[in-house]
């Protein structure tokens, strides 16, 4: 059984996440405060953490950075993080918070399930080889001759 932790102050956000996974082989654990995320991750060891960007006192960005730092020091398991954004322009800050995925609210249950499935079951990304000095330059369109 997969465990999904959702952290959101707004009841409607928690409800949307919970109902998206009803009847599945998944358990949804809820917290209302960002500062409770670290303890819930330690206690439940979730497979996926879904953070609302707007949580009083410690929002989703701060909570995701906190989880990454704690996991980096070996104090918490490394978990997949999905950040729920308020608007498209917030994607920039989501990337800076080192999250694995982001969705813009309001949340569509089908898209949320597909995104969670992708995050939970994707193979770790392999880094592509760095270009070398003797790699050939890409060939572009031929330039038109004057004439």
TORVOLUM-314549 format. One record per atom (N, C-alpha, C): x, y, z. Coordinates in steps of 0.2 Angstrom, whole numbers, padded with zeros to 4 digits, always signed. Example, Ala and Ser with C-alpha at 12.3 -4.5 7.8 and 13.67 -1.06 7.14 Angstrom:
<sites>
+0066-0028+0039;+0062-0022+0039;+0066-0016+0039;+0064-0011+0035;+0068-0005+0036;+0064+0000+0039;
</sites>
This chain:
<sites>
+0004-0006+0000;+0000+0000+0000;+0004+0006+0000;+0003+0011-0004;+0007+0017-0005;+0004+0022+0000;+0008+0026+0003;+0006+0031+0008;+0007+0038+0004;+0002+0042+0004;+0002+0049+0002;+0001+0054+0007;+0005+0058+0008;+0005+0064+0014;+0003+0070+0010;-0003+0073+0012;-0005+0079+0010;-0005+0085+0015;-0002+0090+0014;-0001+0096+0019;-0005+0102+0016;-0010+0104+0018;-0014+0109+0016;-0018+0112+0022;-0018+0119+0022;-0022+0122+0027;-0029+0122+0025;-0031+0123+0019;-0037+0124+0016;-0041+0117+0016;-0047+0116+0019;-0050+0110+0019;-0052+0107+0012;-0053+0112+0007;-0055+0110+0001;-0050+0107-0003;-0043+0109-0002;-0038+0106-0005;-0036+0099-0002;-0037+0098+0004;-0036+0091+0007;-0041+0087+0004;-0047+0089+0004;-0053+0085+0002;-0052+0083-0006;-0050+0087-0010;-0049+0086-0017;-0043+0080-0018;-0038+0081-0014;-0033+0076-0014;-0035+0069-0011;-0039+0069-0006;-0041+0063-0003;-0046+0060-0008;-0051+0063-0011;-0056+0060-0015;-0052+0058-0021;-0047+0060-0024;-0044+0058-0030;-0041+0051-0029;-0039+0049-0023;-0036+0043-0021;-0041+0038-0018;-0047+0039-0017;-0052+0035-0014;-0053+0029-0018;-0053+0023-0014;-0054+0017-0017;-0048+0014-0021;-0043+0017-0020;-0036+0014-0023;-0032+0011-0017;-0027+0008-0019;-0023+0004-0015;-0018+0009-0012;-0021+0015-0009;-0016+0020-0007;-0020+0023+0000;-0016+0025+0004;-0018+0028+0010;-0016+0036+0010;-0021+0040+0012;-0019+0047+0012;-0019+0049+0019;-0013+0052+0021;-0012+0055+0028;-0013+0063+0027;-0016+0066+0031;-0017+0074+0031;-0014+0077+0037;-0011+0083+0035;-0008+0088+0040;-0011+0095+0038;-0012+0099+0043;-0014+0106+0041;-0009+0111+0042;-0003+0110+0045;+0002+0115+0046;+0008+0112+0043;+0012+0117+0039;+0018+0115+0036;+0023+0113+0041;+0023+0115+0047;+0028+0113+0052;+0027+0106+0054;+0021+0103+0053;+0020+0096+0055;+0022+0091+0049;+0024+0094+0043;+0026+0089+0038;+0032+0085+0040;+0037+0088+0043;+0043+0084+0044;+0042+0078+0049;+0038+0079+0054;+0036+0074+0059;+0032+0069+0056;+0027+0071+0051;+0023+0066+0048;+0027+0062+0043;+0032+0065+0040;+0036+0061+0035;+0040+0056+0039;+0043+0058+0045;+0047+0053+0049;+0042+0047+0052;+0036+0049+0054;+0031+0044+0056;+0029+0039+0051;+0026+0042+0045;+0023+0038+0040;+0027+0035+0035;+0033+0039+0034;+0037+0037+0028;+0033+0037+0021;+0030+0042+0019;+0026+0042+0014;+0030+0041+0007;+0026+0038+0002;+0029+0037-0004;+0029+0044-0008;+0024+0048-0007;+0023+0054-0010;+0021+0060-0005;+0023+0066-0005;+0021+0071-0001;+0018+0076-0006;+0012+0078-0005;+0009+0083-0009;+0008+0090-0004;+0011+0095-0006;+0011+0101-0002;+0008+0107-0006;+0003+0110-0002;+0000+0116-0005;+0005+0122-0004;+0005+0126-0009;+0010+0131-0008;+0008+0136-0003;+0001+0137-0001;-0001+0142+0004;-0003+0138+0010;+0002+0137+0015;+0000+0135+0021;+0003+0140+0026;-0001+0142+0031;+0001+0147+0036;+0007+0145+0040;+0012+0149+0041;+0018+0149+0045;+0023+0145+0041;+0022+0140+0037;+0027+0137+0033;+0024+0134+0027;+0025+0137+0022;+0021+0135+0016;+0025+0129+0012;+0022+0127+0007;+0024+0122+0003;+0031+0122+0001;+0034+0128-0001;+0040+0129-0004;+0045+0128+0002;+0044+0131+0008;+0048+0130+0014;+0048+0123+0016;+0042+0120+0016;+0042+0113+0018;+0046+0108+0014;+0046+0110+0007;+0049+0105+0003;+0057+0106+0003;+0059+0112+0004;+0066+0114+0005;+0068+0110+0012;+0064+0111+0017;+0066+0107+0023;+0066+0100+0023;+0062+0097+0019;+0062+0089+0018;+0068+0087+0014;+0070+0091+0009;+0076+0090+0005;+0082+0090+0009;+0083+0096+0014;+0089+0096+0018;+0089+0091+0023;+0083+0089+0026;+0083+0083+0031;+0085+0077+0028;+0083+0076+0022;+0084+0069+0018;+0092+0069+0016;+0094+0075+0014;+0101+0075+0013;+0106+0074+0018;+0104+0075+0024;+0108+0074+0030;+0106+0067+0033;+0102+0063+0030;+0100+0056+0032;+0095+0056+0038;+0092+0062+0040;+0087+0062+0045;+0080+0060+0043;+0079+0060+0037;+0072+0058+0034;+0073+0054+0028;+0068+0050+0026;+0069+0047+0020;+0068+0052+0014;+0071+0050+0008;+0070+0054+0002;+0064+0053-0001;+0059+0058-0001;+0052+0056-0004;+0051+0060-0010;+0047+0058-0014;+0044+0062-0020;+0040+0068-0017;+0040+0074-0020;+0037+0079-0018;+0033+0083-0024;+0026+0084-0023;+0022+0087-0028;+0019+0093-0025;+0021+0099-0028;+0019+0105-0025;+0013+0108-0029;+0007+0110-0025;+0001+0113-0028;+0002+0120-0028;+0002+0123-0034;+0003+0130-0036;-0003+0134-0036;-0003+0140-0035;-0008+0145-0036;-0009+0147-0043;-0004+0148-0046;-0004+0151-0053;+0002+0148-0057;+0002+0148-0064;+0007+0146-0068;+0014+0149-0066;+0014+0156-0065;+0020+0159-0064;+0024+0156-0058;+0021+0152-0053;+0024+0150-0048;+0028+0144-0049;+0028+0141-0056;+0032+0136-0058;+0040+0137-0057;+0042+0143-0057;+0049+0145-0056;+0051+0144-0049;+0047+0146-0044;+0049+0145-0038;+0048+0137-0036;+0044+0134-0039;+0043+0126-0038;+0050+0123-0040;+0053+0125-0045;+0059+0122-0048;+0065+0124-0043;+0065+0130-0040;+0070+0132-0035;+0069+0128-0029;+0063+0125-0027;+0062+0121-0021;+0064+0114-0022;+0066+0112-0028;+0068+0105-0029;+0062+0100-0029;+0056+0102-0031;+0051+0097-0031;+0051+0093-0037;+0048+0087-0036;+0048+0082-0042;+0042+0084-0047;+0037+0087-0045;+0032+0089-0049;+0028+0095-0046;+0024+0098-0051;+0019+0103-0048;+0013+0103-0053;+0008+0105-0049;+0001+0106-0053;-0002+0113-0050;-0005+0116-0055;-0009+0122-0053;-0016+0121-0051;-0018+0124-0045;-0025+0123-0043;-0029+0127-0047;-0036+0125-0048;-0039+0120-0044;-0037+0113-0047;-0037+0108-0043;-0034+0101-0045;-0040+0097-0048;-0038+0094-0054;-0042+0089-0058;-0040+0082-0055;-0045+0079-0053;-0043+0072-0050;-0039+0067-0054;-0041+0067-0061;-0038+0063-0065;-0031+0065-0066;-0030+0071-0067;-0023+0074-0068;-0019+0072-0062;-0022+0073-0056;-0018+0072-0050;-0016+0065-0049;-0021+0060-0051;-0019+0053-0051;-0014+0051-0056;-0014+0054-0062;-0009+0052-0067;-0002+0055-0065;-0002+0061-0062;+0004+0064-0060;+0007+0060-0054;+0003+0058-0049;+0005+0054-0044;+0008+0047-0046;+0005+0044-0050;+0007+0038-0053;+0014+0038-0057;+0014+0044-0061;+0021+0045-0064;+0026+0046-0059;+0025+0050-0054;+0030+0051-0049;+0032+0045-0045;+0027+0041-0043;+0028+0035-0039;+0031+0030-0043;+0030+0029-0049;+0033+0023-0053;+0038+0025-0058;+0040+0031-0059;+0045+0032-0064;+0052+0030-0062;+0056+0028-0066;+0063+0026-0065;+0067+0032-0063;+0072+0031-0059;+0076+0037-0058;+0079+0040-0065;+0079+0046-0065;+0081+0049-0072;+0089+0048-0072;+0091+0046-0078;+0098+0045-0079;+0101+0051-0082;+0106+0053-0080;+0109+0059-0083;+0112+0058-0090;+0111+0063-0095;+0113+0062-0101;+0120+0064-0101;+0124+0060-0105;+0132+0062-0105;+0133+0069-0107;+0138+0072-0104;+0140+0079-0106;+0143+0079-0112;+0142+0084-0116;+0145+0085-0123;+0153+0085-0122;+0156+0082-0126;+0163+0083-0126;+0166+0088-0131;+0172+0090-0130;+0175+0095-0135;+0176+0092-0142;+0176+0086-0143;+0177+0083-0150;+0170+0081-0153;+0165+0083-0149;+0158+0081-0152;+0157+0085-0158;+0154+0083-0163;+0152+0087-0169;+0147+0092-0168;+0148+0098-0171;+0143+0103-0170;+0136+0101-0174;+0131+0103-0171;+0124+0101-0174;+0124+0105-0181;+0121+0101-0186;+0121+0104-0193;+0114+0108-0193;+0114+0114-0195;+0108+0118-0196;+0106+0118-0203;+0101+0123-0204;+0098+0124-0211;+0104+0127-0215;+0104+0125-0221;+0109+0128-0226;+0107+0135-0227;+0112+0140-0227;+0110+0147-0228;+0109+0148-0236;+0104+0152-0237;+0102+0154-0244;+0107+0158-0247;+0109+0157-0253;+0114+0161-0257;+0111+0167-0260;+0115+0172-0260;+0112+0178-0263;+0112+0178-0270;+0108+0180-0274;+0109+0179-0281;+0103+0181-0284;
</sites>
